[in-house]
């Protein structure tokens, strides 16, 4: 027997049938595919299917008694007084895109998933949701435009914090701007001593690019094209790239972002107020010590200036893993943490400023480490005099002063 469904869409409700018990029902018996098409085109049924997870009316045979549908009768009698407002397709897609992008960034940042695997997860989610939406209430497969690269997603979400890149000498760790860096390191440990002289750039072979031909430069013009174009080294087209690079975050830019994170500014002010009213002889945190109170005396709430204290964490690790055998390399990390936050919050990953990544494979000594610290020290000197920054509580600006309070690390790192 051919199975039919009882359709109660806006169009079919204009018709009526009489049940075996004499009751009148508004609707028509139609083919299941016809009923699905009617429900997809009916705005009120779209919202009911998509967001309330309500299934269409159950399938009925033409000779089946409709008295078993009493619950549906009651629901239809109150349909006019309880109508779910429809949502358009554009809003649905926007919500889905937001959920997918947040999930992909969680996989990338919290779960440590690679960019390639994040792309695969994105493709799978998009395909699943597209087919689910098509089967539910859309007339055709929708296009969900989610960026394929996790770097594009992080940029759109404001999570792609800019890093500064400097050319770093692999021996003395002197830093140079990549646009004006010399070919050889010119650092002198003493005023009358010889320069370092280490080459800062190395040739990088270019893979064949089909019919593209590279122009060969003479030896006199190789230096000027070393970082702006191609050179030819023994007949092989090459590019020159830095031997080592030093990456860092600008402390000023990071503080501007940090203070505008929801809850950060209020958390700093609340912790400062809590320390002022709960003074004790027992010291459990650096912010309860005498040195901290001398550096940052308590100020009334009428004073809108804010003094921030930071700790500098320094350590080295082997990027190839903690193995005794195999190649050994050391990569250094310079990280800043705001000590004005509560102890349980200050060392969280999202509250860490990456002040520098010292390139491998070697470590600077007690003298050359000053070269990689110079950009940070210059910023700290500038911020120690105070700078005006717009914050949520002070949209027109608040004077921010920054001091370096402590050094965190093992014995080797702190001695350097």
C-alpha positions as CSV (number, residue, x, y, z in Angstrom):
1,X,0.0,0.0,0.0
2,X,1.3,3.4,-0.9
3,X,2.2,5.4,2.3
4,X,1.1,9.0,2.5
5,X,1.7,11.7,5.1
6,X,-0.8,14.2,6.5
7,X,0.6,17.7,5.7
8,X,-0.4,20.7,7.8
9,X,1.5,23.4,6.0
10,X,0.0,26.8,5.4
11,X,-1.2,25.8,1.9
12,X,-2.6,22.3,2.7
13,X,-4.4,23.7,5.8
14,X,-6.8,25.5,3.5
15,X,-8.4,22.0,2.8
16,X,-10.1,19.8,5.4
17,X,-11.1,16.2,5.8
18,X,-13.5,14.4,8.2
19,X,-12.3,11.7,10.5
20,X,-14.1,8.5,11.3
21,X,-15.4,9.9,14.6
22,X,-16.8,13.0,12.8
23,X,-14.0,15.4,13.7
24,X,-12.8,17.8,11.0
25,X,-9.0,18.1,10.4
26,X,-7.4,20.8,8.3
27,X,-4.8,19.5,5.9
28,X,-4.2,17.0,3.1
29,X,-2.8,13.5,2.6
30,X,0.2,13.8,0.3
31,X,3.3,11.9,-0.7
32,X,6.1,12.1,1.9
33,X,8.4,13.9,-0.6
34,X,5.6,16.4,-1.3
35,X,5.1,17.0,2.4
36,X,8.9,17.6,2.9
37,X,8.9,20.1,0.0
38,X,5.9,21.9,1.6
39,X,7.6,22.1,5.0
40,X,10.8,23.4,3.5
41,X,8.9,26.2,1.8
42,X,6.8,27.1,4.8
43,X,8.6,29.7,7.0
44,X,6.9,28.7,10.2
45,X,7.8,25.0,9.7
46,X,11.4,25.9,8.8
47,X,12.0,27.5,12.2
48,X,10.2,24.6,14.0
49,X,12.4,22.0,12.2
50,X,15.7,23.8,12.3
51,X,15.8,25.1,15.9
52,X,13.3,23.3,18.0
53,X,14.2,19.8,16.7
54,X,10.5,19.0,16.0
55,X,9.9,16.2,13.6
56,X,7.2,16.5,10.9
57,X,3.8,14.9,11.5
58,X,3.9,11.1,11.6
59,X,3.0,9.1,8.4
60,X,-0.7,8.0,8.2
61,X,-2.6,5.8,5.8
62,X,-5.7,7.3,4.3
63,X,-8.0,4.8,6.1
64,X,-6.3,5.3,9.5
65,X,-8.3,6.8,12.3
66,X,-7.1,10.3,13.1
67,X,-8.3,10.2,16.7
68,X,-4.9,8.9,17.7
69,X,-3.6,12.4,16.8
70,X,-5.3,14.2,19.7
71,X,-2.1,15.7,20.9
72,X,-1.4,17.1,17.4
73,X,-5.0,18.5,17.4
74,X,-4.3,20.3,20.7
75,X,-1.0,21.7,19.3
76,X,-2.6,22.9,16.1
77,X,-5.4,24.6,18.1
78,X,-2.8,26.7,19.9
79,X,-0.7,27.3,16.8
80,X,-1.8,30.9,16.3
81,X,-1.0,31.8,19.9
82,X,2.4,30.0,20.1
83,X,4.2,30.8,16.8
84,X,8.0,30.4,16.6
85,X,9.5,33.3,14.8
86,X,11.3,32.1,11.6
87,X,15.0,32.7,11.2
88,X,16.5,33.3,7.8
89,X,19.1,31.3,6.1
90,X,21.8,34.0,6.4
91,X,21.6,34.0,10.2
92,X,21.8,30.3,10.3
93,X,24.9,30.2,8.2
94,X,26.5,33.0,10.2
95,X,25.9,31.1,13.5
96,X,27.3,27.9,12.0
97,X,30.5,29.6,10.7
98,X,31.1,31.2,14.1
99,X,30.8,27.8,15.8
100,X,33.1,26.1,13.3
101,X,35.8,28.7,13.6
102,X,35.7,28.7,17.4
103,X,36.0,24.9,17.4
104,X,38.9,24.9,14.9
105,X,40.8,27.4,16.9
106,X,40.2,25.3,20.1
107,X,41.7,22.3,18.3
108,X,44.7,24.4,17.1
109,X,45.5,26.3,20.4
110,X,44.3,23.9,23.1
111,X,44.7,20.5,21.6
112,X,47.9,21.2,19.6
113,X,46.4,20.0,16.3
114,X,48.6,20.8,13.3
115,X,47.4,23.2,10.6
116,X,47.0,20.4,8.1
117,X,44.8,18.4,10.5
118,X,42.8,21.5,11.3
119,X,42.1,21.9,7.6
120,X,40.9,18.3,7.5
121,X,38.6,18.8,10.5
122,X,37.2,22.0,8.9
123,X,36.4,20.1,5.7
124,X,34.7,17.3,7.5
125,X,32.6,19.6,9.6
126,X,31.5,21.7,6.6
127,X,30.5,18.7,4.6
128,X,28.6,17.2,7.4
129,X,26.7,20.4,8.2
130,X,26.0,21.1,4.6
131,X,24.3,17.8,4.0
132,X,22.4,18.0,7.4
133,X,21.0,21.4,6.4
134,X,20.1,20.1,3.0
135,X,18.3,17.1,4.4
136,X,16.5,19.2,7.0
137,X,14.9,22.2,5.4
138,X,16.9,23.8,2.6
139,X,16.1,23.4,-1.1
140,X,19.8,23.0,-2.2
141,X,23.1,22.3,-0.5
142,X,24.2,25.5,1.2
143,X,27.7,27.0,0.8
144,X,29.3,27.5,4.3
145,X,32.3,29.7,3.7
146,X,34.8,28.9,6.4
147,X,38.5,29.8,5.8
148,X,40.6,26.7,5.0
149,X,43.8,27.9,6.8
150,X,43.8,28.3,10.6
151,X,46.0,31.3,10.2
152,X,43.3,33.1,8.3
153,X,40.8,32.2,11.0
154,X,43.1,33.4,13.8
155,X,43.5,36.7,11.9
156,X,39.8,37.2,11.5
157,X,39.2,36.5,15.2
158,X,41.9,38.9,16.3
159,X,44.2,36.1,17.7
160,X,47.0,36.6,15.2
161,X,49.1,38.8,17.3
162,X,51.9,40.5,15.2
163,X,55.5,39.3,15.8
164,X,58.5,41.4,15.1
165,X,61.3,39.7,13.2
166,X,65.0,40.7,13.4
167,X,68.0,39.2,11.7
168,X,70.1,37.5,14.5
169,X,73.8,36.8,14.3
170,X,74.2,33.1,15.2
171,X,77.4,33.8,17.1
172,X,77.1,37.1,19.0
173,X,73.3,37.4,18.8
174,X,73.3,40.9,17.6
175,X,70.0,42.0,16.1
176,X,69.4,43.9,12.8
177,X,66.3,45.1,11.0
178,X,65.8,42.8,8.0
179,X,65.5,45.7,5.6
180,X,68.8,47.3,6.5
181,X,70.8,44.4,7.8
182,X,74.4,44.2,6.5
183,X,75.8,41.1,4.8
184,X,78.2,40.4,7.7
185,X,77.8,41.1,11.4
186,X,79.4,44.4,12.4
187,X,79.1,43.9,16.2
188,X,82.3,44.7,18.2
189,X,82.6,43.5,21.8
190,X,84.9,46.4,22.5
191,X,85.3,49.8,20.8
192,X,88.8,48.9,19.4
193,X,88.2,45.2,18.9
194,X,87.6,43.4,15.5
195,X,84.0,43.0,14.3
196,X,82.2,39.7,14.5
197,X,82.2,39.2,10.7
198,X,79.8,36.2,10.7
199,X,77.6,36.0,7.5
200,X,74.1,36.9,8.4
201,X,72.5,35.4,5.2
202,X,72.7,32.1,3.5
203,X,71.6,31.1,-0.1
204,X,68.4,29.1,-0.5
205,X,68.0,27.1,-3.7
206,X,64.8,27.8,-5.7
207,X,62.9,24.9,-7.1
208,X,62.2,25.0,-10.8
209,X,59.0,26.9,-11.6
210,X,58.2,25.6,-15.1
211,X,58.7,28.2,-17.8
212,X,59.8,30.9,-15.4
213,X,63.3,32.1,-16.1
214,X,65.5,33.7,-13.4
215,X,67.8,36.6,-14.3
216,X,71.4,36.2,-13.3
217,X,73.0,39.2,-11.5
218,X,76.7,40.1,-11.6
219,X,78.8,39.8,-8.5
220,X,78.8,43.6,-8.0
221,X,75.0,43.7,-7.9
222,X,74.5,40.5,-5.8
223,X,74.6,42.4,-2.5
224,X,71.8,44.9,-3.4
225,X,69.6,42.0,-4.6
226,X,70.5,39.7,-1.7
227,X,67.2,40.4,0.2
228,X,65.0,41.9,-2.5
229,X,65.4,39.5,-5.4
230,X,67.1,36.4,-6.8
231,X,70.8,35.8,-7.2
232,X,72.6,33.0,-9.1
233,X,75.1,31.0,-7.1
234,X,77.3,28.8,-9.4
235,X,74.6,28.6,-12.0
236,X,71.8,27.8,-9.5
237,X,69.1,30.4,-8.9
238,X,68.9,31.2,-5.2
239,X,67.4,33.4,-2.6
240,X,69.2,34.7,0.4
241,X,67.5,34.1,3.8
242,X,68.7,35.0,7.3
243,X,71.0,32.5,9.1
244,X,68.9,33.0,12.2
245,X,65.9,35.1,13.2
246,X,64.8,36.6,16.5
247,X,61.0,36.9,17.0
248,X,59.4,39.0,19.6
249,X,56.2,40.7,20.7
250,X,56.1,44.4,21.3
251,X,55.4,44.9,25.0
252,X,53.5,48.1,24.4
253,X,51.2,46.6,21.8
254,X,50.6,43.6,24.0
255,X,49.7,45.7,27.0
256,X,47.2,47.7,24.9
257,X,45.6,44.4,23.9
258,X,45.9,42.9,27.4
259,X,44.1,45.7,29.2
260,X,41.2,45.6,26.8
261,X,40.5,41.9,27.4
262,X,37.2,41.7,29.2
263,X,37.7,41.3,33.0
264,X,41.4,42.0,33.1
265,X,41.4,45.6,34.2
266,X,38.7,44.9,36.8
267,X,40.6,41.9,38.0
268,X,43.8,44.0,38.5
269,X,41.9,46.7,40.4
270,X,40.0,44.2,42.6
271,X,43.2,42.3,43.5
272,X,44.9,45.6,44.5
273,X,42.0,46.6,46.7
274,X,41.9,43.1,48.3
275,X,45.6,43.4,49.2
276,X,45.1,46.8,50.8
277,X,42.3,45.6,53.2
278,X,43.6,42.2,54.0
279,X,47.2,42.9,55.2
280,X,48.8,40.0,57.1
281,X,52.2,39.1,58.5
282,X,52.1,35.9,56.5
283,X,53.5,36.4,53.0
284,X,52.3,34.0,50.4
285,X,52.8,36.0,47.3
286,X,55.3,38.6,45.9
287,X,52.6,41.2,45.9
288,X,52.4,41.0,49.7
289,X,56.1,41.7,50.2
290,X,57.7,45.0,51.4
291,X,59.5,45.5,48.1
292,X,56.2,45.3,46.1
293,X,54.5,47.8,48.5
294,X,57.4,50.2,48.1
295,X,57.4,50.0,44.3
296,X,53.6,50.1,44.0
297,X,52.1,52.0,47.0
298,X,48.3,51.8,47.3
299,X,46.5,54.7,45.6
300,X,42.9,55.7,46.0
301,X,40.3,54.8,43.4
302,X,40.1,58.5,42.4
303,X,43.6,58.2,40.9
304,X,43.2,56.7,37.4
305,X,46.9,55.8,36.9
306,X,47.8,52.2,36.9
307,X,51.3,50.7,37.7
308,X,52.0,47.3,36.4
309,X,54.8,44.9,37.6
310,X,56.1,42.1,35.3
311,X,58.3,39.1,35.9
312,X,60.7,37.9,33.2
313,X,60.9,34.2,32.6
314,X,64.1,32.9,30.8
315,X,64.8,29.3,29.9
316,X,66.1,27.1,27.1
317,X,64.8,23.8,25.7
318,X,65.7,21.3,23.0
319,X,63.2,21.8,20.1
320,X,64.0,18.2,18.9
321,X,62.8,16.7,22.2
322,X,64.3,15.8,25.5
323,X,66.7,13.1,24.3
324,X,70.2,12.3,25.3
325,X,71.1,10.8,22.0
326,X,70.7,12.5,18.6
327,X,71.2,16.1,17.7
328,X,71.3,18.6,20.5
329,X,70.0,22.1,20.2
330,X,68.9,24.9,22.5
331,X,66.1,27.4,21.8
332,X,65.5,30.2,24.4
333,X,62.2,31.7,25.5
334,X,61.7,35.2,27.1
335,X,58.2,35.4,28.6
336,X,56.6,38.3,30.6
337,X,53.8,37.8,33.2
338,X,51.8,40.5,34.8
339,X,52.1,40.2,38.6
340,X,49.2,42.5,39.2
341,X,46.8,39.6,38.5
342,X,45.7,37.1,41.1
343,X,48.3,34.2,41.5
344,X,45.9,31.7,39.8
345,X,45.6,33.9,36.7
346,X,48.9,35.5,36.1
347,X,50.8,32.5,34.6
348,X,48.0,31.3,32.3
349,X,48.9,30.9,28.7
350,X,46.5,33.5,27.5
351,X,48.1,36.0,29.9
352,X,51.7,35.5,28.7
353,X,53.6,38.0,26.6
354,X,56.2,36.2,24.4
355,X,59.0,38.8,24.7
356,X,61.4,36.8,22.5
357,X,62.4,33.5,21.0
358,X,66.1,33.1,21.0
359,X,67.1,31.0,17.9
360,X,68.9,27.6,18.2
361,X,71.2,25.7,18.1
362,X,73.4,27.5,20.6
363,X,72.9,29.7,23.7
364,X,74.2,33.2,24.2
365,X,76.7,33.7,27.1
366,X,76.5,36.3,29.9
367,X,77.7,39.1,27.5
368,X,76.0,38.4,24.2
369,X,72.6,37.8,25.9
370,X,72.4,41.6,26.3
371,X,72.0,41.9,22.6
372,X,68.7,39.9,22.5
373,X,67.5,41.7,25.6
374,X,68.1,45.2,24.2
375,X,64.7,45.7,22.4
376,X,62.9,44.6,25.6
377,X,65.0,46.9,27.8
378,X,64.4,49.9,25.5
379,X,60.7,49.4,25.8
380,X,60.8,49.0,29.5
381,X,62.7,52.2,29.9
382,X,60.1,54.0,27.7
383,X,57.1,52.5,29.6
384,X,58.7,53.3,33.0
385,X,58.0,57.0,32.3
386,X,54.3,56.2,31.7
387,X,52.1,56.1,28.6
388,X,48.5,56.9,28.0
389,X,46.4,53.9,27.0
390,X,42.6,53.7,26.3
391,X,41.0,51.0,28.5
392,X,37.4,49.8,29.0
393,X,37.0,51.7,32.3
394,X,38.8,54.8,31.0
395,X,37.9,55.2,27.3
396,X,39.6,58.6,27.1
397,X,42.9,57.2,28.4
398,X,44.7,56.0,31.5
399,X,48.3,56.5,32.5
400,X,50.1,53.1,32.5
401,X,53.5,52.7,34.1
402,X,55.5,49.4,33.8
403,X,58.3,48.1,35.9
404,X,60.3,44.8,35.7
405,X,60.0,43.4,39.2
406,X,61.6,39.9,39.1
407,X,63.5,37.3,37.1
408,X,62.2,33.7,37.0
409,X,64.4,30.8,35.8
410,X,66.9,28.2,36.8
411,X,70.4,28.9,38.1
412,X,72.0,28.9,34.7
413,X,69.4,31.2,33.1
414,X,69.2,33.7,36.0
415,X,73.0,34.0,36.2
416,X,73.1,35.0,32.5
